[in-house]
């Protein structure tokens, strides 16, 4: 679970850095691409947390 929370923090950091305009996604030189990548990772992290919680509830 700690890994999922760490992933959430990294995803949020990517979004914030991309929105600042000072950071870009390597290979694209686009800050918008960095925001999009951050959002995609954020969605995967949220889905992972929801699935882990459902599995935890089902096992109890």
C-alpha positions as CSV (number, residue, x, y, z in Angstrom):
1,X,0.0,0.0,0.0
2,X,2.9,2.4,0.7
3,X,4.1,1.9,-2.8
4,X,0.7,2.9,-4.2
5,X,0.7,6.1,-2.1
6,X,4.3,6.9,-3.2
7,X,3.1,6.4,-6.8
8,X,0.3,8.9,-6.2
9,X,2.7,11.4,-4.9
10,X,5.0,11.0,-7.9
11,X,2.0,11.3,-10.3
12,X,0.9,14.5,-8.6
13,X,4.4,15.9,-8.7
14,X,4.6,15.2,-12.5
15,X,1.4,17.0,-13.0
16,X,2.5,20.0,-11.0
17,X,5.9,20.2,-12.7
18,X,4.3,20.0,-16.1
19,X,1.8,22.8,-15.2
20,X,4.6,25.0,-14.0
21,X,6.0,25.0,-17.5
22,X,9.6,24.6,-16.3
23,X,9.8,20.9,-16.8
24,X,9.1,18.8,-20.0
25,X,8.8,15.2,-20.9
26,X,12.1,14.0,-22.3
27,X,12.0,13.4,-26.0
28,X,9.0,15.5,-26.6
29,X,10.0,18.9,-25.1
30,X,6.4,19.3,-24.1
31,X,5.2,20.2,-20.7
32,X,1.6,19.2,-21.7
33,X,2.9,15.7,-22.4
34,X,4.4,15.6,-18.9
35,X,0.9,16.5,-17.5
36,X,-0.8,13.9,-19.6
37,X,1.7,11.2,-18.5
38,X,1.2,12.3,-14.9
39,X,-2.6,12.0,-15.2
40,X,-2.3,8.5,-16.8
41,X,-0.1,7.3,-14.0
42,X,-2.4,8.9,-11.5
43,X,-5.4,7.0,-12.9
44,X,-3.4,3.7,-12.8
45,X,-2.5,4.4,-9.2
46,X,-6.1,5.1,-8.2
47,X,-7.3,2.0,-9.9
48,X,-4.6,-0.1,-8.1
49,X,-5.7,1.3,-4.7
50,X,-9.3,0.6,-5.4
51,X,-8.6,-2.9,-6.5
52,X,-6.4,-3.5,-3.5
53,X,-9.1,-2.3,-1.1
54,X,-11.7,-4.5,-2.8
55,X,-9.5,-7.5,-2.5
56,X,-8.7,-6.7,1.1
57,X,-12.5,-6.5,1.9
58,X,-13.3,-9.7,0.1
59,X,-10.6,-11.6,2.0
60,X,-11.9,-10.6,5.4
